[in-house]
Amino acid sequence: MTDLDLVRRPAQVGRRVGAYLIDAAIGMVVLLIAVGVFAGISFGTGGALPLPLAVALAYVIGLGWFVVYTLMQAGAGSLGMRALGLRLVREGGAVDASAPASRLGFGRALGRNLVWALGGAIVVGYFSPLFDSSPWHRGWHDRAVGAVMTDVAGRSPVPSPAADSGADAAPTSPASALAPTVLPAAPILPVGQAPELGGWSPAEPPAPVRSTPLASGVISFVPGVSDADRLDQPAPAPAPGLPTVEVSDAPPPVSGAPAADRGPVSGAGVVIESIDETRISTGERPFARLVWDDGTRQALYGRTLFGRNPAPETGAMVSPVRDETLSLSKTHFELIPDDDRAVWVVDRHSTNGVAVRRGDDLLPLEPGERTRVRAGDVLVFGDRQVSVEVTS
């Protein structure tokens, strides 16, 4: 394993400051030595080497050191960065684990240093890394050239949810090695489309209408949802991998006209007795149901990321959230189930944070720490909120 395989950790701000101080001290020593040498030559020769020329030569030496310093940054790191285990890499190789890590290169390193100098001229540029609320703390100079300061010594935590140290703390279950890189978005069933299925969302799009049911008893007609005019059409070839639903053998509820008016429907004598008894053929059940502030209901079947445009992660579903006021971060928070079907929420270092409303109390979350969600809790984030119904 090379050093470039280890650049998945963000460098801590304190160690970055320490590396800059070390490099600044080395540059100052080099410049002072050059000034001393050339000034000594000027005075020792009785002015044969003019003092202004001696100072100019000293600054040429300082400029040469700046070029050497930039070359080191572009490669394995400057002396201060090497001493504290830091490395500059291109943005894609550090933030995206699927992209190959690559060193910054001389051109980007030079541009980064020039932007750093220009930002320092107005003082506020020195503090620009503090404006980034993500764990990477990228300053103006980093963003200008697509650079990321990483930790190759392994002293900084990986940017993932940390375990809660309180009473509700529990270890995070590792993602399966066989889990796909990107899972489909968590399903959402808008209110009003199927009142008889209130509170439940299918994991897959509804199967095509069939004129006859499968031998396993799959529902071929749902009153109020299926198109009765298409009932007698020939059944299309079944798509591979479509989920089936196991149901009980009770008469179906009919909305609107009586069942006799609809004509005989082969296999329509089955109905979902209870939403809690609904099963996907694999036996999977949602670990929680969400009720959004606009009335939309959503079922969750695994670790799910929420935000304005969540970045895909291995072993996690993504669920984009409508954000008309731009109050949400790209990946704002996530909900995680454990083996006991308990639900945990993690603030993914969002700009506006996440709070849990439990009764009359509003509890702000610590970024990166897991907090247990109880039935009836309401998550408040940005200008949106969602109520969590934890299933047993």
N, C-alpha and C positions, 0 to 999 in steps of 0.2 A: 504493500500500500504506500503510495507516494503522499507527499505533503498536500498535494492538490486534492486528494480524496478526503482531507480533513477540514476543508474550508466551509463547513455547514454550520458553524457557530458564530454568532455575532460577537465582535470585540466589545468589551466593557469600556465605557467612556473614560473611567479613571486610568485604565492601562493605555488607552490611546493618548491621553494627555501626557502620561509618563514617557511614552515613546517620543513624542514631539519635544519634550524638554531635553531628553538625552541627545536627540539629533541636533537641537538648537545649540546645546552646550558644545558638542563636537565641532559644529560649524564656526562657533565663536572662537574656539581655541585655534582652529586652523587659520582664521582671519587674523587673530592677534599675533600668531607666530610669524605669518607672512609680513604683517606691518612691522613687527620688531626687526625681522631680518633685513628688509629693504631700508628701513629707517636707519638701522645701524650701519649699513653700507654707505648711505648718504652722508651720515655724520662722520664716519671713519675715513672717507675719501675727501673730506673737506668740501663737500658740495659738488663733487664730480658727477654724482648721481643726484639730480635735483630732487628735493623732498616731495614736490607734487607728483613727479614721475614715480618715485618710490611708493607713494600711497596708491597710485593707479595700478602699479604692478601687483601690489598686495591685493587689490580688489579683483584683479584678473585671476589670481590664485583662488580667491573666494568664489568667483564665478565657476572656475574649474571644479571646485569641490561641489558646487550646486549641481553641475552636470553629473558628477559621480553619484551624488546623493539620489538624483532622479533615476539614474540607471539602476541603482540598487532597489529603489521602490518598485520599478517596473518588473524586477525579477523576484528574488527571494526575500526582498525587504531591506529597509535601511538598518543601520546598526541598532537604533533604538527599537525598531520593530522586531528585529531578530532577538534582541535581549529579552523582550516581553512576550515573545511567541505570537506575533501578529503578522498578517499577510494581506496585501492588497490584491484583489482579483476582480475580474469583470462581473457585473451584476448578475448575469444569467447563471454563472457557475456557482454562486453562493446561495441565492434565494431559491432557485429552482433546482431541487435535488435531481431531476431527470436530465438536466443539461450538464455537459462536461465542464469542469472547472478549468479556467484558463487564466494565466497571468495577465497583468494589466497592460504591459507593453510601454515602451518609452514615450510614444506620442501622447497616450492618455495620461501617463504619469506627469509629463511636462505640463499638459493642459490643466491637470488637477492642481499642481503647485501654483500656476499663474492665477487661476481663479481664487485659490486660497490667499494669495498675496493681495489681489484686488479686493476681496472681501475683508481682509484685515485692515485695508486702508480706511474703511468706514467702521472699524472695530466690531460691529455687530456680526461680521462674517466669521469671526472666531467662535461665536456661539451658535452658528447655524446647525451643528449636529444636535443641539438640544431641542430644535424645533420639530424634529422627527420623533413621533411617539412610538414608532415601531422598535423592536429590539435592535435593529441595525444602526439607528442613529446616524443616518446619512446626511452630511452637510451639503451646502451649495456646491462645493468643489467636487464632492462625490457624485452628486446627481448630474452635474454638467458633463461628466465623461463616462457615466455608467460604471462607477467604481463602488466596491463594498470592502470595508475593513473587517477582516475575519480573524478568528482565533484558531491557530493551528496547534496551540499547546494544550488544548482541551481543558482550559480553566474556566471557561464561560459556559453557562447552561445552554443546551440546544433550545431554540425558540419553539417550544411546545408546551402545552398546559402542564403546570407543576402541580404536585399533589397538595391538597389542602392539609395544613397542619392541625386543624381543629378537630372537633369531635366527629364531624361528618367526613373526615378524610378517608380515602380508600385508594388503593393502588390502581393505576390505569392499566387496563387489559391491553396487552400488545396486539397490534393488528396482525391478522393471519398473513403468512407469507404468500398465500395463494390469492389474497384479495386483489381485485382489479384496481388498476391505477385510478380510474374515474368511474364512479357509480352513478346511476341515473339520478336526476333530481327527485327529492321526496315528493310523492304524489299529493295533489291538492284537489279537493272536490268542492266547487263553489256551492254555496247554499242556494236552495231552490230548484236545483236540477233533479234531485231525487230525494224528497223528504223522507221516504221510508228507509233510506240508507243513511240518515243523519248521524253524524259522529264517526263515520267510517269512510276511508278512502281506499280504492283498489290500488294494488301495487303495480298494475299494468293497464294499458288502455283496454276498453271493453272489447271482447271478442266479436267477430262478425256475427250477424243474426243467422241462426241455423233453423231449418224447417223441422228438424228432428233432433232430440237431445242425444248426447253421447251416452254410451252405456254406463259411464261413471256417474250420471245424474247431474251434469252441468246445466245450470239454468240457461234455457234457450230463449226465454221471453220474460222481460221485466216490465210489468204494467207501468205506464207513464214514462218509460225510458225508451223501450224498443219501438220500432216502427211496425205497426200491425200490417200495413200494406205490403211489406216485404216478407211477410211470414211464409208465403207459399213459394217464394223464389227458391231455385235450387241452391243447396248449401255449397259455399265455396270450399276449396281445399283447405283443410286445417293448417294454420301456421304453426311451425315447430316451436316448442317451448312456451306456448301460451299457458298461463296458470289456470287451474280449475278450482272451483269452490265446492266444498263439501257442505251439504245442507240437510236439514231434516225433511221428513216426508209428510208435511202438513199442507193443507190447501193454501194456495197463494192469496195474499190480500189483493183486492182489486180497487184501483182508484178510478172514479168516474163511472162508466157504464158497468153493469153486471157482467160476470164472466160469460154468461150464456149469450149475450149480445156480441161478444167478440168471436164467437165460434169456437169449436173444439181446438185445443192446442195440445199437441202430443207432448207429454212430459212436463206440462205446466203445473202439475199437482205438487210442486215442491216450493218451499218458502223459507226464508231466513227467519227462524223463530226469534233469535236474539242476535243483536249485533256482536255481543261478546262471544257468541258461539261460531261466528264466521271464521273460517280458516282458509288460507291459501293451501294448495295441495301439499306444499312442503311442510305445513304445520306452523309456519311463521306467524306470529302475532305482533302487532305494533306495541312498542314499549311505552309509548306516550301519544297523546293526541293534543294538538294545539288548536286554540280558537283565537284567531287574529282579531284585531280591533275593527276590521271591516266586515267581520262575520264569516270569513273564510275558515274552513276546517281543514286540518292537515294531520295525517297519521305518520308517525316516525317508526322506522324499522331498524335503525342503526345509528352510528355516530353521524351527525349531520352538521354542516357548516352553514351559517346564516350571515348575510351581509348584502351590500349593494351589488357585488359581483364576486362571490367567493372564489378563491383560487383552488383548483382541485388538489386533493391530497390522497395518498394511498390509504385505502380502507375507510374513506369517508364519503358520504353523500353531500351534495351541494344544493342549497335552496336559496336562490336569489330572492331578495325582499324588495318590494316596490318602495322607492325612496324619492318622492317628489320634491322634498325639501333639502335633499343632499345632507341629511343629518347622520347617515350611517357610513361606517368604514367599509372598505372593500370586503374584508373578512371581519365581521364585527364580533360574533360569538359562536360557540358551538354547544350542542347538547350531546351528552355521552351516556349510554346505558352501561351498567355493569352486570356481572353474573347473577346478582340478586334482583335484577330488573329495577334497580334504583336509578334515578336520573340525576345527572350532574351537569352544571352549566359552567362554562369557562369564558371569561372576557378575553378575547384575542388581542389585547393591547389596543383597543379601539380608541378613537379620538374623543367621543362623547360618553364612553363608558356604558356599563350595564348595571341596573339595580333590580333587586327582587322585592316586589310589594307583597308582604305576607300579613294579611289583616290590615291593621292601621300603620304598620311599620314599613319603611322603605329602606332596604339594606343595600348600599352600594357594594359592588364586587371588586375585589383586588385583581388587577389584570394578571392573567396567567395562572391564577389559582382556582382550583375546583371547588364549587359550592353545591351542596345537595339541593335539589328542587323537590318540593313537596306538593301533593295534590292541592290544586287551587291557587298556587303561587302565580303571580303575574310578573313577567319579565318586561322591564321598561328600558328602552334603548333608543336614543335619538328622539324622534317624534313618533315612534311606533311602540306598540306594546302587544304582548301575546299572553294568553292564559294557558297554563299547562295542566292537562289532565293526565295524571300518572296512572297507567293500567297496572293491575296486579297479576 
